[in-house]
Amino acid sequence: MQTFRDVLISTEQALLQGDVFCGHGYVDCHDEAVALVLAAAGRDPESGTEILGQFVDDDSLRTLSDFLDQRIQGRVPTAYIIGRAALGGLSFRCDKRALVPRSPLMAVVLDDYRPWFQGAVPRRILDVCCGGGSLGLLAAFHEPDSEVFLMDLDEQALDLAWLNLKDHRLPNAFCLRADLMTALASGTADIILANPPYVDVLDMNSLPPEYQHEPKVALAAGEDGLDLVHPLLQQAERVLAPGGVLFLEVGNSAPALEQAYPDLAFTWLALESGGHGVCAIGKRELGFLRTTT
Ligand SMILES: C[S@@+](CC[C@H](N)C(=O)[O-])C[C@H]1O[C@@H](n2cnc3c(N)ncnc32)[C@H](O)[C@@H]1O
């Protein structure tokens, strides 16, 4: 009979030897091993060290063996295997309909959008390109007095967002199928959280195999990764209320963005949760787009 301690050690070893890529919500193989073992055994993902000396039954070991096959041979991200992902302390359903939640914009939500947003409580928050809805739902949970729209063009992703919304029973959150923000009236949002597809052609061709399991529409964004960002900036200027702020994640496409808009003063954020290529831009700063187009 093997204990949880034994199984955790051997699972971490298998992941390390399998040379899996850990970039989908887990920091390393230890972290992934804990998630896979606990899910296979049907234990609480928050279980503590008290379980280390307990025995793992045969059914759980068989399930774990299947999980490891998917993870190592199939290169499926752990969140898709166990069907759950965590962000900002909340747990979400997670499957191939949408990207695995991991946006560093989560830290912006937990910090109440400060110091960039200087109003009181944001009246309306948009989660543009919401995928499975994790960011917007975190925003709605964190600030019950804000109205939050989860918006995506992809019906599959939005279906998943809807299920997550039902699970979390947040009366202040709503799902909306939309091409970016074209459906929204001018001056109606205080905060825009935007995590559009932003991977350029070069990066798309060199992504680890784990990314092949994610929807391409959630990642690929043309030659320089900015296909969606250009219309998004234009629309943000229109949709933001005075004092409103756009928080935009563009990852590795940050240099291309700066090059495309040399007159726009980008504030790149150093976030506690790590991540890079996240900026804050106020409505006022975006105003110049009206005069240059
Ligand atoms: C990077 S993923 C978003 C991940 C999500 N924010 C999260 O944290 O899990 C980008 C999303 O943009 C959506 N998308 C692509 N083109 C779009 C468009 N024109 N309008 C709205 N959403 C779009 C994709 O369906 C995908 O769900």
The ligand as an ORCA input file, in Angstrom:
! r2SCAN-3c Opt
* xyz 0 1
  C      -6.763     34.891    -24.075
  S      -8.383     34.216    -24.210
  C      -9.199     34.860    -22.806
  C      -8.953     34.129    -21.532
  C      -9.734     34.632    -20.373
  N      -9.645     36.057    -20.195
  C      -9.244     33.935    -19.107
  O      -8.634     34.610    -18.272
  O      -9.464     32.733    -18.980
  C      -9.036     35.221    -25.491
  C     -10.538     35.098    -25.718
  O     -10.896     36.038    -26.747
  C     -11.989     35.519    -27.456
  N     -12.114     36.270    -28.732
  C     -11.406     36.117    -29.873
  N     -11.807     37.027    -30.779
  C     -12.786     37.779    -30.187
  C     -13.576     38.893    -30.613
  N     -13.457     39.421    -31.826
  N     -14.458     39.415    -29.734
  C     -14.604     38.891    -28.484
  N     -13.893     37.830    -28.038
  C     -12.981     37.288    -28.882
  C     -11.659     34.047    -27.588
  O     -12.826     33.298    -27.835
  C     -11.028     33.743    -26.213
  O     -11.984     33.227    -25.327
*
